[in-house]
Amino acid sequence: MQLRPIAIYLPQFHPIPENDAWWGKGFTEWTNVTKAKPLFKDHYQPHLPANLGFYDLRIPEVREVHAKLAKEHGIYGFCYYHYWFNGKRILERPFNEVFESGKPDFPFMLCWANENWTRAWDGENEHVLLEQKYSAEDDRDHINALIPYFKDHRYIMVNNKPVIAIYCSTLLPDVQSTLTTWRNEAAKQGIELYICRFESHHAGGEEYLKAGFDAAIDFQPWGIDSRDYHVGIIKRKTTSFGFKAKNLLFKNLLKRLSYRLYNEYKKKLENETIYNYRFDYAAYVNFVMNRDFPVYKRYPSLMPMWDNSPRRAEHPAIFYNSTPQLYKKWLQHIVSSFKPFSSEENLLFINAWNEWGEGNHLEPCMKWSMQYLEATKEVLCDKSDQHNGSIKRGAISSGKVSVIIPNYNHDRFLKERLNSVFNQSYQNYEVIILDDCSNDNSRSIIEQYRDHKKVTHVVYNETNSGSAFKQWQRGMQYATGEYIWIAESDDWCENNFLEVLVNAMEQNPDCSMAYAQSVCVDGNKKFKWQTYHNDNSAPVDGQAFIRQYMMYKNSIVNASMAIFRRKFVDEIPQDYTSYTYCGDWLFWIELACRGNVYVSKQSLNYFRKHDNDVTGKALATGVNLIEETRLIAVLFRKKIITRKEYRALLLRCYGKYNNRKEQYKSSEARDIRNAFAQHFEGKWRFQNFILNRKAKFAFRLLKKAITNAVN
């Protein structure tokens, strides 16, 4: 069912007399935006507009451009903030001119922003500039003033009912009375209203709808998701042993020394915990995506980013590390997971189109340009992405497993691969096909499967990425399932592969991944060897798995043999994409650090070993040794291995080099030696270590020879 995405629209980009009086002549939202400064390292501020410039909403052409841009990128309509203070309107000019002129011809709705206006931007929340005074008479006057808008053909409807939203219904002294008055007055004009409440100020739940609302609208980031997320962070911080010990010491010590110092410590503590609103956007998106949609009628929402430090002098809320890719992932999740309540109750809200003062906008900025709009379009529209050569269907169908099939020049094997996926006994999955600019017949084969009901994305690269692991990452950006299976395009599997591994993951929620045994064959399907890891199918502790199976070699020899939980993807550093040979090895280690590993004894996967493949090239040039030294250093940094084991593994790796050093070119040998030296803090330490090990080895041989001679 098609969704109707609505972007929330702020009309504060033009001067008004009130703002001139309160904040200075010529004040607009741009005033706060341009004076913003970074507050910490890598903090993205100020957000400065790109394509649209510092626009003025009194100009009709600006409003036309906004609507055109929104429509081209999949936005159905705008939700304009509407300000009403007992008959006094403010910032009303842009919307009034949209209504009166009939332009742009673009759907709209209204949200009554019913908070008091204060000097919160200066940290003075108690200084009221415009106060709301609620009354039955004002309710009647207010709704009658809005009725002409409801009759406009552009007004957004649900079942022929105009949709009106209230930003903060908890501020109303008698919500039920207000809603009843609104409905009765509208009925006199032959209009039935569809009234929603924004779940703002962390107030949400089914009980709030009982006052007479038709539905709720999630308001990111100030709904119940961020409340629960923040509470969880505070709980983790304040219940840790280190925090408790430090707090107890400081409280007892400072109270005796000085109440002033104690109060300063207490304030600092509150700022670091209760009033610390700095959140990692990726972690928050992951948190939200792992929550179920509520059972009551609530429309979903998301935000591209959030940073209101330009507006807030004290305790700003900052969601750092936001990117178009993470926003796109969140949007894909909603589009694929949210089931509309009816054919017209299909609204999706994006907060916001242009909240520049809160660092929250789809409109292009200097850092990201059009990327947020392009990401929106990719998910919402059945169009080609001209920027990166991807072609896709709208990602409406999805499943519990996202099957990513990365392909490069494997036209001979593609049909077998795809058919082995589509013939799985477990059918709750989506398929994402990626082609890395193949120059064989791959594209024509892929096109034969484009309209398969399981295929949600077909993505073609216009230039080769140069890395299989970059393709992994790219596919994961489209994935919406709980689990991910990277099914390499030249492999195939048994029909019960997914059934076995998904059941294992469902029965073992502490597992971050599960894998089956794998059979290696040559290009003609002739058996070469197979893996054999466990006598029984069972979960293995993650750290123990690394030490037993991943310290000396990558035992998950082929990506197609494993599935893993998508929720961990954003936690894993992107370093693995910079590898040519060991990227998968590092990726599996990172996953094992985040949970147990289910090892199935069944052989369910088959993979081909080609001549002159990536592994062969890496072994021939020594790239494998350079990357192995990097990976060993990761194990040491993560404290998975001791310093003694770290050096032993490096020496083992050096032994591989020593056995094959004659085959390397001089430049390759130099690069390998430099890689070893880097991990020994310099060439001198490295050479000393090698000489020391050689001396010990020679001494053992001499001792053995003497012992044999005496005997």
ABEGO torsion letter per residue (X at the ends): XBBBBBBBBBAABBBBAAAAAAAEBGBBAAAAAAABBBABBGBBOBBBBBAAEBBBAABAAAAAAAAAAAAAAGBABBBBBBBBBGGBBBGAAAAAAAAAAGOBBBBBBBBBBABBBBAAAAGBAABBABBBBBBAAAAAAAAAAAAAAAABAABBBBGGBBBBBBABAAABABAAAAAAAAAAAAAAAGBBBBBBBBBBGGBBEAAAAAAGBABBBBBOAABAAAAAAAAAAAAAAAABAAAAAAAAAAAAAAAAABAAAAAAAAAAAAAABAABABBBAAAAAAAAAABBBBABBBBBBBBABBBAAAABABGBBBBBGBBAAAAAAAAAAAAAABBBABAABABBBBOBAABAAAGBBABBBAAAEAAAAAAAAAAABBBBBAAAGBBBBBBABBBABBBBBBBBGAAAAAAAAAAAAAABABABBBBBBBBBGBABAAAAAAAAAAABAABABBBBBABBAGBAAAAAAAAAAABABABBBBBBAABBBBAAAAAAAAAAAAABAABABBBBBBBBBBAAGBBABBBBABABBBBBBAAAAAAAAAAABBABABAAABBBBAAAAAABBAAAAABAAAAAAAAAAAAAAAEBBBBBABBABBBBBBBGBAAAAAAAAGAAAAAAAAAAAAAAAAGABBAAAAAAAAAAAAAAAAAAAAABBAAAAAAAAAAAAAAAGEAAAAAAAAAAAAAAAAAAAAAAAAAAAAX
